[in-house]
């Protein structure tokens, strides 16, 4: 294959990719330009701030009259036994992650009712692979936190001024 043929194939591939509607994920449209994150400092607060900053939303204090106020009330993690083996040993766990929050827009006098985002995951357990299962649980907890952040961001996104 000579240089011209390679160049022609590259251009053809580029045309195919762009014609199918492929494009890089850009910023998400949010109707608010300023948001105040209030309440408790939760483990997801830092990542939520990053996502908001990436989407050109300024995070301000509540005294600066933000367009939207989000009060983070609490977060909790829970772990329950899901199933036992015939010998009474744990075989499966179910883990939960919950975030409670409420929202107030600048034109509203009262806060919204308390909202809850809950994620849950199941995972098998084995005493013989203790270190691996602890790492799996840690990764699942982190994935649930990211899922909760995404859900909260999506809920903020659909709120209209």
N, C-alpha and C positions, 0 to 999 in steps of 0.2 A: 504494500500500500504506500503510495507516495504521499507527500505532504498535502497536496490539494484534496485528495480523497479523504484523508483524516480530518481536515478542516471542514469539508462538506458534511461528513458524518457528525461532527461535533455540533455544527449549526443545525442540522436536522434534529438531533437529540434535544437541543435547546428549544427549538420550535415546538417539538412534541410536548415537552414538559410545560412550557408556558401556555400552550393551547388547551391543556387539560384542566387549567384553573389552578395549578400549583403555585403557591406563593408562600413566602415566609410569614410566620405568625407575627403580626404587628401589635400595636397597642390596642387596648380595649377601650371603647368609648364609655366614659362615665359622665353623668350629668353634673357631678360635683367637682369643683376645683380645689376646695379646702375641706379637710376632714380633721376632726379632733378625736383621738383615741384616749378615752378616759377610763377610770376604774383601775382595776388591778393589772399589774404587769404580769402577763401570762407567758408561757413558753412559746406561744405562737406569735406574740406581739412583734418581735423583731422581723420575722419573715413577712408578716402582714404589712409592716411599714415598707419593706423592700418592694413588694408587689405594687403598693399604692404609688411609691415614688417612681417606679418603672413606668407606670401609666400616667405620669405627669399630674399626680394629685398631691397637693401640698398638705403636710401634716402640721397642724397648728395647735396652739393651746386653746382651751375653751373660752378664754377671755378675749380672744381675737375674733369672736363671732363667726365660727366656721359654718359652712353651708350644711354640713352633716356632722352630727356627734354620735359616736359609737362608744357605748360604755360596756367594757368587758367586765362581767360580774364574777365569773369563776370558771375554772376548768377542773375536771376530775378524770382520773383513770381508775378502771376497775378490772379485776381479773376473777373469773369464775371457772370452776371445774365444770366441764361440759360432759365428759364421760370417764368411766373407770374401767379397768380391765377386770377379768374374773378374779384376780388376786387382790383387788382393791387398790391398785396403783393407778395414778392419773394417766390417762391416755390422750385427752384433749382438753385444751383451755379455750375460753372465749374471753377476749379482752375488749373493753369499751373505752372510748374517749369522748367526753362531753364538754362543750363550751356553752356557757350561758352569757347572753348579751342582750342589750336593748339599744334602740336607735331613736334619734330625735333630729328632725330637720329644722332648719333655721326659721321656717314659717310656722312651726308647730309649738304650742305651749306646753304639751305634755310628752313624756317618753312613751314609746311603743310598749306593748306588753313584752314580757321576757321571752326571748327566743332561745331555743336549744338546738345546737347542732350535735348530732351523735353519730359516731362511726363505731363499727365493731368488726372484729376479725376473729376467726377460729384458727388454732394451730395445734398440731399434734405434739405430744411431749414424750420424751424418753429419758430415763435416768442414765442410760448408757451413753448418751450424747449430750450431756449437760451443758457444756460450753457452747456448742453449736445451737442448741435450742434457746439459750439465753440471748445469743446474738440475733437469732431469728425473731424473738420477741421484741428486742430493741428496735430492729428494723421495721417490724409491723407497727410499733408505737409511733415511730417517726413518720411512716406512711399515713397513718391515721391523722396525725397532726397536719400534714400537708393537705390531706383530703378536707379537713375541717377549715383550713385557711382558704382553700379554693372555693368551698361552699360559701363561706362568709363573704369573700370577695364577689362571688356571683350574686349573692343577695344584695350587696351594696350596689352592684352594677344595675340591677333592675329597678331600684328606687328612683322615682322621678321627683324633680324639684316641685 
